[in-house]
């Protein structure tokens, strides 16, 4: 009996260490270096993998590489108030990386080139929200946002030269949640893009982003109850970014750099930018809000290697070299669909629900997605990360399919 109990206890103790032992065996790239392996060394079909790479190059986006021109030629440029207010830069050619079992087995284009990544920036935004939850700055993502909000003071260098009497009826602060509707919004509503937040931020009204239906209804339509209707809207994403910065009391790129990017060995070349008019004062310091995308310019400028590191971090459930940078609970929540949109988790975790988006991929796969198309595909079942930049959106499923076909059974 004693021996059996001892053996049982030893097995329980050993079992408690198995996850740690398993994660310790995962390869993590050093800063400035990602170990390459020949596909054959990992029993990957090199010819089929090369087909995938040829496809990614061949199916490069046909949009103008000058992203300012591309913006005005797209539907975004024809929206009300659709003009850019943040920096943009011309993009490079199609580029990407394929990471299998942690090792680099394929690349194309110029993966070191720093380009805009559009709405993939939303996944970085939801990460700093998750870090705020992990830190206890937010007790729960299901909490209402308005009780967390201090007055937001916009920075206006021309304020001292204004006619004060002419601005008596203007507010000196930004209150993002002052309406009865907005006071019902939770952090989760904003993360899932189901808030239907109403208002204008940085000169961009919520109704002017991807307006639907007759123009005479854009401003007067009935508001949806928060949490009930999904609508992809960058003004509301910007609300989340500003509310989160107000909570951290420091610029979000600083939070991301210190808590995530430096620890995963990211390069010094990424930049997360805001708008020309998006400066606020917090604790006497001038800080720039940063956008969760590049709909109106700004957003995340980053290379493919740094995107791969971030994707690999999410593949490893927020763990890097034995340190839990983002709680695994947050990653799990980020991958869970909401009731209003079954293929969307926390921004910008797109889910492969019903295998509708990527038929060849497992349903458990997810991808950080932005215009361009920029995609960071994450597949836990196959221990796989694919970064694909500037591929036609309709071709991303075939790219994933070819890569998966190259992997061993």
Beta strands, then each sheet from edge to edge (+ up, - down):
strand 1: 95-100
strand 2: 103-108
strand 3: 115-116
strand 4: 153-154
strand 5: 200-201
strand 6: 204-205
strand 7: 271-273
strand 8: 279-282
strand 9: 285-288
strand 10: 299-302
strand 11: 319-320
strand 12: 323-324
strand 13: 349-351
strand 14: 366-370
strand 15: 374-379
strand 16: 384-389
sheet 1: 2+ 1- 16+ 15- 14+ 13-
sheet 2: 3+ 10- 7+
sheet 3: 4+ 8- 9+
sheet 4: 5+ 6-
sheet 5: 11+ 12-
end
